[in-house]
Amino acid sequence: MSRKNKSHLPVWLLAAIVASSACSTEGADSAADHAAMLRGYVDALNRGDESYLDEYFGPGYVYHGPDGDLDVEGFRALHHSLLNAFPGGTMTTEDILVAGDKVTTRWRFHGTHSGDFQGVAPTGREVTLTGIIISRFQDGKVVEEWEQIDRLGMMQQLGALPPPGAAAEAGEQDPGR
């Protein structure tokens, strides 16, 4: 190996240095601001404070979720129904990943079902709901979100749907088959 090769940095390290030097302080602050905005939303939800949503939404906000696309008012109604159905419930952020103008949050919500929720009357059962949401920011506000929720698991916890395998087991025990 020549002396010239020994004195050069590995290509991967050089690329990492160039990439990190290309990042501006403004980009880092924006990423931190975006993550802080989402943490603020979680804190407000845990306090039952719906006024935080005024700070959260940007112009033309669209939510893409399990029930289709919602505008600001549709999301507010969904948010309100969650707080009414699970008063005192708590959300925990498991992970927050920031990439450019998008923030991905893996979350967990735990509460007691004390109010009507999506057609299911109060059961008094404790449930844990999990999901992942990708939030796109523009000018410091959330303008678009895509969310995947374990609704099947929640409905099974509420007793609205049988747990996995229960239908098959019931069929095996049915003497009429």
Secondary structure, DSSP 8 states (H G I E B T S, - for coil): --HHHHHS--HHHHHHHHHHHHS-HHHHHHHHHHHHHHHHHHHHHHHT-GGGHHHHEEEEEEEEETTEEE-HHHHHHHHHHHHHHSTT-EEEEEEEEEETTEEEEEEEEEEE--S-BTTB-----EEEEEEEEEEEEETTEEEEEEEEE-HHHHHHHHTSS--TTHHHHHHHH-TT-
